[in-house]
Amino acid sequence: MNFVDYPTFGGMPKPSTGAARSRRLTSSAGDATLDGASDTSGIAMIGILKSSLVILGLAAAIGAGAAEQDEHAARRRDMVAQIAAMTDLTFGDTGKSSFDARVMAAMAKVPRHRLVPADQQRHAYQNRPLPIGYGQTISQPYIVALMTDLLQVKSGDAVLEIGTGSGYQAAILAELGAKVFTIEIVAPLGDLARERLKEIGYGNVEVRVGDGYYGWEERAPFDAIVVTAAASHVPPPLIKQLKPGGRMVIPVGAQFMVQHLMLVEKKSDGSLISQQLTPVRFVPLTGGH
């Protein structure tokens, strides 16, 4: 940030050519001043005032922005505390008494309020799903943390997400250092998520509009896959695109029936191990399949 340095006029005496030029003049009020300074002191004062106003205006803007950031940061900390408390309540279903510290740090950092519609921003850090338009929702923060934790993402991992939605899950994965490839079937949501993620600064997220059931073969294989819509079964194309040693987290079940979060692990020999975890409720996975 650059500040304008206004010069003080009359701050230096004019070159002397004689005693008359160098003598000090005394005003009727008895205040001494250098010869010539009285002509420019008003200009100097205006310059100082302008500079002060600029600085005060910038300080006010910075202060307002910092206050807003502090407010959202505090709300995120409260949200993370709620998530931590919930891990104890759901331990019986998930087997997780706590989440990885990296996941919790990402949850405390990603600006969820910038990834929801304007009329939902006041609710952004409540631990509940929110509508984002087109019949879709942004998942409850606890569920986002749980699914992310189950993936065991490492920095540099290639992660496929099916169901971009608002871009929140992709942002959490990006915060962990993953290269994220995310597919959204609702074109306006996908386009908006791409724009918002770019504005926030997540350059390691690539958004594609299309049918996520078939995955993203051109970017496969993936270290981890997360599906944020409920499928009636685990899509075979996603199993194929998962690396040996990789993990997939997906809700399975019909829209108006009981759904369960599933963890699918692909062993080094290509065999699969599936584990049914906690009951959940997601919007259905849609597409041509």
C-alpha positions, 0 to 999 in steps of 0.5 A: 500500500502506497501513501502519498508524501506531500512536501512541505512548502516553505521549509527551506529558505531561499538563497541569500543575496544580501542581508535584506534577504536573509533577515528574519521578519517579525509579524505584528503578533511577534511570531518569527518566520523565514522570509517567503514561508508565509506565502506557502504555509497555507498550501503546506497545511492543505497538503498535510490535511489531505495526507491525513485524510487519505491515511485515516480513510485507508485505516478505517477501511482496513479496520472494517475489513479486519473486524469483518475477518475477525468476526468470521474467524470467530464464527468458524472457531465456534463451528469447529468446536461444535464439530469436535463435540459431535465426534463424541456423540457419533463415535458409535456409528463412525468409530471416530472420536476425533478428526485429524488436526489438519482437517479441523484447521482447514474447516477453521480457515475456509470462508464458507460465507463466500461459498453460499448465496447472499441470503444464506451468509448469516447462517454460513457457520451454523452446523447445518446444511443450507440451500444453494438453489436448483434444489441442491444444498451445501452439506452440514459442516460436520458431515464435510469434516467426517467425509474429508477425514475418512478420505485421509488426503495427503498434500499432492493427492489427486482427489475426484469430487462428484457433486461440486455444489457450492464448492465448499467440499472442494475448498476444504480438500484444496486447503489440505494441498490436494489437486481437486477435480470436481464435477457438477451436473447443474451447469449454473452451480458449477460455473458459479463454484468455479468463479468463487473458488478462483476469487478466493484463490484455490487455483488447485481446483478444476471444475467440470460441468457434466455427469459425475456417475462416469467420473473423469477418466482423463484425470484418473486414477485418483488417490481419493474420491468423494461423492456428495450425492446419494447413489443407489449403488457404488458407480463402477466407473468410480471404482475403476478410476480409484487407485489401488490403496485409494479410498472412496466415501459415498452415501448410498441409498434411495432418496426417501429411504435410509441412506448410509455413508459408505467407506470403500477401500481399494486394496493393492490387488484391486479387491474392495473392502466396504464399510457402512458407517453413519445414517445420512440424508443427501440429495440424489445423484442424478444423470443419464445412468 
